[in-house]
């Protein structure tokens, strides 16, 4: 049974859906654009896919992303999609010190993305330039963060909002000795 903070079991679900569709790893790789080795790693639980990867897989398999990662719809009219906390997709940096929980729906990729960002003490999330014209909106919920965009750095205290172009190299750094949290919206 999954605990509250456990990631969704995407690997077994991917394996099940692939077998139901009668697809080999090679066939799914060809139709989704996700490499065979990455598919194999995901199925074995050795890799945690990004939202974009899950989106490509859900399209290739013909399933809604919410169904793919454990969401469900409640009611008919005004349908509400529920996703259990343990099924919210996550992206973790290689060093494990920055965690992005993906809050936005998969169909919004490329338009807007909504994340809950957690940074360990003095951790930094550095990004290359995103698509031309994109912007980020960072609202600090806990702690204090420094945002650097190109040559400019600003301290963002708890409750404050920083808005900046994301089509330039930029970074978000926890300036404290405690864990910091923020909401991050990326708009293209």
Helices and strands as residue ranges (DSSP letters): H 10-20, H 25-32, H 36-43, H 51-61, H 65-68, E 72-74, E 80-82, G 85-87, E 90-92, E 98-102, G 106-108, E 112-119, E 124-127, E 135-142, E 145-149, E 152-156, E 161-165, E 170-174, E 180-187
